[in-house]
Amino acid sequence: MMQSKFEEVRIKARLRLLQMHYEAGVGHIGGNFSALDAMLYLHHNVMSSEDQFVLSKGHAAGALYVALWSCGILQESDLGSFHNDGTLLSGHPPPDRLEGIPVATGSLGHGLPMACGMALARKLKNQPGKIFCLCSDGEWQEGSNWEALIFARHHKLSNLVVLVDVNGLQGFGSTQTVASMNDLGKHMEAFGLRTRELDGHLEASLEQINTRSVEDRWCYLLQTVKGKGISFMENRLEWHYLPLDEASYRQALAELGP
């Protein structure tokens, strides 16, 4: 079967993300792989030059850098500096230093409030475009996110699109065992958002982001797999932190390759 253009982009991006993390010797690979497909789809198929993206789960910065690389915004030489001394490609997105990254994120629960402020500013100035904000599921244990939803509902921010990477795992366990919040969608809807569950790795499912009503405030719950595509990494808590050794890197390369 002939691969779609998006599938070609995804294969190259996964391999480059893996290489980048291996060469830098840093972890957070699992959460990067759960979020990568959605970031690629947004940047290649949804957002226009008038839109802006905020990565609230800042520890997935590697996936964002690779998405920007796949669009030609970052160069190969830039990715080679990831996590090095003096680099612009730090472990969390830097503020106002790179095209496509408007704010610094890292402390969970900060990205969405900033995205709400950016959306309100655009609304007050009658500026076009939307603000897309990708959160982790674990950070919905942060009260600041719920305060941001109150703000978004009060100001009728229909130019805000919220996406949640629902991989079910966080730093010290599953989201259900750490601080469970069953049926996140119903809680979102109580704050005036329309919610839709999507497969966060399937192109045909992600296409539904393109069909949203422009007047509604949307939240997409992306059902994802931590470490997607790498058998020994999928749904394994330890890959929230672990870096790759040479053996695991070679195995992952073999599994991800075309």
PECORLIN-V30692 format. One record per pair of residues at least 12 apart in sequence whose ideal C-beta (glycine too) atoms are under 10 Angstrom apart, sorted by the first residue. I is the first residue (numbers start at 1). GAP is how many residues later the second one is. Records with the same first field share a line. If there is no record, write none. Layout:
BEGIN
I: GAP ; GAP
END
This chain:
BEGIN
3: 255
4: 199 ; 200
5: 39 ; 40 ; 198
6: 31 ; 34 ; 35 ; 38 ; 39 ; 197 ; 200 ; 201
7: 196 ; 251
8: 250
9: 28 ; 31 ; 32 ; 34 ; 35 ; 36 ; 58 ; 61 ; 62
10: 26 ; 27 ; 30 ; 31 ; 34 ; 60 ; 191 ; 193 ; 219 ; 246
11: 218 ; 245 ; 246 ; 247
12: 28 ; 54 ; 57 ; 58 ; 246
13: 23 ; 24 ; 26 ; 27 ; 31 ; 50 ; 53 ; 54 ; 56 ; 57
14: 18 ; 19 ; 22 ; 23 ; 26 ; 49 ; 52 ; 214 ; 215 ; 216 ; 238 ; 239 ; 241 ; 242 ; 243
15: 51 ; 237 ; 238 ; 241 ; 242 ; 243
16: 46 ; 49 ; 50 ; 53 ; 54 ; 60 ; 63
17: 12 ; 15 ; 16 ; 19 ; 43 ; 45 ; 46 ; 48 ; 49 ; 50 ; 52 ; 53 ; 62 ; 65 ; 239
18: 14 ; 15 ; 44 ; 48 ; 211 ; 212 ; 226 ; 230 ; 231 ; 234 ; 235 ; 237 ; 238
19: 47 ; 60 ; 61 ; 63 ; 225 ; 230 ; 233 ; 234
20: 12 ; 42 ; 43 ; 45 ; 46 ; 49 ; 59 ; 60 ; 61 ; 62 ; 63 ; 69
21: 12 ; 41 ; 42 ; 45 ; 61 ; 62 ; 222 ; 223 ; 228 ; 231
22: 221 ; 222 ; 223 ; 224 ; 226 ; 227 ; 228 ; 230 ; 231
23: 56 ; 57 ; 59 ; 60 ; 61 ; 221 ; 226
24: 38 ; 55 ; 56 ; 57 ; 58 ; 59 ; 60 ; 63 ; 65 ; 67 ; 219 ; 220
25: 58 ; 218 ; 219 ; 220
26: 36 ; 56 ; 57 ; 65 ; 215 ; 216 ; 217 ; 218
27: 32 ; 64 ; 211 ; 212 ; 213 ; 214 ; 215 ; 216 ; 217
28: 29 ; 30 ; 31 ; 32 ; 33 ; 34 ; 35 ; 63 ; 64 ; 211 ; 212 ; 213 ; 214 ; 215
29: 31 ; 33 ; 34 ; 197 ; 198 ; 201 ; 204 ; 210 ; 211 ; 212 ; 213 ; 214 ; 215 ; 219 ; 223
30: 30 ; 137 ; 139 ; 195 ; 196 ; 197 ; 198 ; 200 ; 203 ; 204 ; 205 ; 206 ; 207 ; 208 ; 209 ; 210 ; 211 ; 212
31: 26 ; 28 ; 29 ; 31 ; 32 ; 105 ; 107 ; 134 ; 136 ; 138 ; 139 ; 140 ; 193 ; 195 ; 196 ; 208 ; 209 ; 210
32: 25 ; 27 ; 28 ; 29 ; 30 ; 31 ; 32 ; 33 ; 34 ; 194 ; 195 ; 196 ; 207
33: 27 ; 29 ; 30 ; 134 ; 168 ; 191 ; 192 ; 193 ; 194 ; 195 ; 196 ; 197 ; 200 ; 201 ; 206 ; 219 ; 223
34: 23 ; 26 ; 29 ; 102 ; 103 ; 131 ; 132 ; 133 ; 134 ; 135 ; 166 ; 167 ; 188 ; 189 ; 190 ; 191 ; 192 ; 193 ; 194 ; 200 ; 201 ; 205
35: 20 ; 22 ; 24 ; 25 ; 27 ; 28 ; 29 ; 32 ; 99 ; 100 ; 101 ; 128 ; 130 ; 132 ; 165 ; 187 ; 189 ; 191 ; 193
36: 24 ; 26 ; 27 ; 28 ; 30 ; 31 ; 34 ; 129 ; 164 ; 165 ; 188 ; 192 ; 193
37: 26 ; 30 ; 128 ; 162 ; 163 ; 164 ; 165 ; 166 ; 168 ; 169 ; 185 ; 187 ; 191 ; 192
38: 22 ; 25 ; 29 ; 94 ; 96 ; 125 ; 126 ; 127 ; 160 ; 162 ; 163 ; 168 ; 171 ; 182 ; 184 ; 186
39: 14 ; 16 ; 21 ; 24 ; 25 ; 26 ; 27 ; 28 ; 29 ; 31 ; 93 ; 95 ; 124 ; 126
40: 23 ; 26 ; 27 ; 30 ; 31 ; 163 ; 166
41: 26 ; 157 ; 159 ; 160 ; 161 ; 162 ; 164 ; 165 ; 166 ; 168 ; 169 ; 181
42: 25 ; 90 ; 92 ; 119 ; 121 ; 164 ; 167
43: 21 ; 24 ; 25 ; 27 ; 28 ; 30 ; 57 ; 89
44: 23 ; 26 ; 27
45: 158 ; 161 ; 162 ; 164 ; 165
46: 84 ; 86 ; 115 ; 160 ; 161 ; 163 ; 164 ; 166
47: 24 ; 53 ; 82 ; 83 ; 85 ; 114 ; 162
48: 80 ; 81 ; 82
49: 79 ; 80
50: 72 ; 77 ; 78 ; 79 ; 80
51: 77 ; 78 ; 79 ; 80 ; 81 ; 108 ; 110
52: 48 ; 49 ; 50 ; 51 ; 63 ; 66 ; 67 ; 70 ; 77 ; 78 ; 79 ; 80 ; 81
53: 14 ; 15 ; 47 ; 48 ; 49 ; 62 ; 77 ; 78 ; 79 ; 80 ; 81 ; 108 ; 110
54: 39 ; 47 ; 48 ; 49 ; 51 ; 56 ; 57 ; 58 ; 59 ; 60 ; 61 ; 62 ; 64 ; 65 ; 77 ; 78 ; 79 ; 80 ; 81 ; 106
55: 12 ; 37 ; 38 ; 45 ; 46 ; 48 ; 50 ; 51 ; 56 ; 60 ; 77 ; 78 ; 79 ; 80 ; 81
56: 47 ; 49 ; 50 ; 51 ; 52 ; 53 ; 54 ; 55 ; 56 ; 57 ; 58 ; 59 ; 77 ; 78 ; 79 ; 80 ; 83 ; 86 ; 89 ; 92 ; 106 ; 107 ; 108 ; 109
57: 35 ; 48 ; 49 ; 51 ; 54 ; 76 ; 77 ; 78 ; 79 ; 80 ; 81 ; 82 ; 107 ; 108
58: 32 ; 33 ; 34 ; 35 ; 45 ; 46 ; 47 ; 48 ; 49 ; 50 ; 52 ; 53 ; 78 ; 81
59: 32 ; 33 ; 34 ; 46 ; 47 ; 49 ; 77 ; 112 ; 181 ; 182
60: 32 ; 33 ; 45 ; 74 ; 76 ; 105
61: 21 ; 22 ; 28 ; 29 ; 30 ; 31 ; 32 ; 33 ; 40 ; 44 ; 45
62: 17 ; 20 ; 21 ; 27 ; 29
63: 71 ; 102
64: 25 ; 28 ; 29 ; 34 ; 36 ; 37 ; 41 ; 70
65: 13 ; 14 ; 16 ; 17 ; 23 ; 24 ; 25 ; 28 ; 33 ; 35 ; 36
66: 13 ; 16
67: 33
68: 21 ; 30 ; 31 ; 32 ; 33
69: 20
71: 28 ; 29
73: 25 ; 26 ; 27 ; 28
74: 14 ; 15 ; 24 ; 25 ; 26
78: 20
88: 13
89: 12
90: 14 ; 16
91: 15
92: 12 ; 13 ; 14 ; 15
93: 12 ; 13 ; 18
102: 12 ; 13 ; 16 ; 29
103: 12 ; 14 ; 15
105: 28 ; 29 ; 30
107: 32 ; 35 ; 37
108: 27 ; 28 ; 30 ; 31 ; 32 ; 33 ; 34 ; 36 ; 37 ; 62 ; 63
109: 26 ; 27 ; 29 ; 30 ; 31 ; 32 ; 33 ; 34 ; 35 ; 36 ; 37 ; 38 ; 39
110: 29 ; 32 ; 34 ; 35 ; 38
111: 22 ; 23 ; 24 ; 25 ; 28 ; 33 ; 34 ; 37
112: 19 ; 21 ; 22 ; 23 ; 27 ; 28 ; 30 ; 32 ; 33 ; 34 ; 35 ; 36 ; 37 ; 39 ; 40 ; 48 ; 50 ; 52
113: 20 ; 29 ; 31 ; 32 ; 34 ; 35 ; 36 ; 38 ; 39
114: 17 ; 19 ; 34
115: 15 ; 16 ; 17 ; 18 ; 19 ; 20 ; 33 ; 37 ; 42 ; 45 ; 46 ; 47
116: 15 ; 17 ; 29 ; 31 ; 32 ; 33 ; 34 ; 35 ; 36 ; 39 ; 41 ; 44 ; 46
117: 14 ; 31 ; 34 ; 38 ; 40
118: 13 ; 15 ; 39 ; 41 ; 42
119: 12 ; 13 ; 14 ; 32 ; 33 ; 36 ; 38 ; 39 ; 40 ; 41 ; 42 ; 98
120: 31 ; 32 ; 34 ; 35 ; 36 ; 37 ; 39 ; 40
122: 35 ; 37 ; 38
123: 32 ; 33 ; 34 ; 35 ; 36 ; 37
124: 31
127: 32
128: 31
129: 30
130: 27 ; 28 ; 29 ; 30 ; 31 ; 82 ; 84 ; 88
131: 26 ; 28 ; 29 ; 30 ; 31
132: 27 ; 28 ; 29 ; 30 ; 31 ; 77 ; 86 ; 88
133: 12 ; 15 ; 27 ; 28 ; 29 ; 30 ; 31 ; 86
134: 27 ; 28 ; 29 ; 30 ; 31 ; 66 ; 86 ; 88
135: 13 ; 27 ; 28 ; 29 ; 30 ; 31 ; 84 ; 87
136: 28 ; 29 ; 30 ; 31 ; 33 ; 34 ; 39
137: 27 ; 28 ; 29 ; 30 ; 31 ; 32 ; 33 ; 37 ; 38 ; 44 ; 47 ; 84 ; 85 ; 86 ; 87
138: 26 ; 27 ; 28 ; 29 ; 30 ; 31 ; 32 ; 33 ; 34 ; 35 ; 36 ; 37 ; 40 ; 41 ; 102
139: 25 ; 26 ; 31 ; 36
140: 24 ; 26 ; 35 ; 39 ; 41 ; 44 ; 47 ; 48
141: 29 ; 34 ; 37 ; 38 ; 39 ; 40
142: 37
145: 17 ; 19 ; 46
146: 41 ; 42 ; 45
148: 12 ; 14 ; 43
149: 13 ; 38 ; 39 ; 41 ; 42 ; 43 ; 44 ; 68 ; 70
150: 41 ; 42
151: 40
152: 39 ; 40 ; 41 ; 65 ; 67
153: 37 ; 38 ; 39 ; 40 ; 64
154: 38
156: 36 ; 59 ; 61
157: 35 ; 60
158: 54 ; 55 ; 56 ; 57 ; 58 ; 59 ; 60
159: 55 ; 58
160: 33 ; 57 ; 58 ; 59
161: 32 ; 48 ; 51 ; 55 ; 56 ; 57 ; 58 ; 59
162: 26 ; 29 ; 31 ; 33 ; 55 ; 56 ; 57 ; 58 ; 59
163: 35 ; 37 ; 43 ; 46 ; 55 ; 56 ; 57 ; 58 ; 59
164: 20 ; 21 ; 24 ; 31 ; 33 ; 36 ; 55 ; 56 ; 57 ; 58 ; 59 ; 60
165: 35 ; 56 ; 57 ; 58 ; 59 ; 61
166: 18 ; 19 ; 31 ; 32 ; 34 ; 54 ; 55 ; 56 ; 57 ; 58
167: 33 ; 55 ; 56 ; 57 ; 58 ; 59 ; 60 ; 61 ; 67 ; 68 ; 73
168: 55 ; 56 ; 57 ; 58 ; 67 ; 69
169: 56 ; 57 ; 58 ; 66 ; 67 ; 68 ; 69 ; 70 ; 71
170: 56 ; 67 ; 70
171: 66 ; 69 ; 70
172: 65 ; 68
173: 64 ; 67
174: 61 ; 63
183: 12
184: 13 ; 35 ; 37
185: 12 ; 34 ; 35 ; 36
187: 32
188: 29 ; 30 ; 31 ; 32 ; 33
189: 30
191: 26 ; 28
192: 24 ; 25 ; 27
193: 23 ; 24 ; 25 ; 26 ; 27
194: 18 ; 19 ; 22 ; 23 ; 24 ; 25 ; 26
195: 22 ; 23 ; 24 ; 25 ; 26
196: 12 ; 13 ; 15 ; 16 ; 22 ; 23 ; 24 ; 25 ; 26
197: 23 ; 24 ; 25 ; 26
198: 22 ; 23 ; 24 ; 25 ; 26
199: 23 ; 24 ; 25 ; 26
200: 20 ; 21 ; 22 ; 23 ; 24 ; 25 ; 28
201: 21 ; 22 ; 23 ; 24 ; 27 ; 28
202: 21
205: 15 ; 17 ; 18
206: 14 ; 16
208: 12
209: 13
226: 13 ; 14
227: 12 ; 13 ; 25
228: 28
229: 23 ; 26 ; 27
230: 14 ; 18 ; 21 ; 22 ; 23 ; 24 ; 25 ; 26
231: 20 ; 21 ; 24
232: 16 ; 19 ; 20 ; 23
233: 15 ; 18 ; 19 ; 22
END
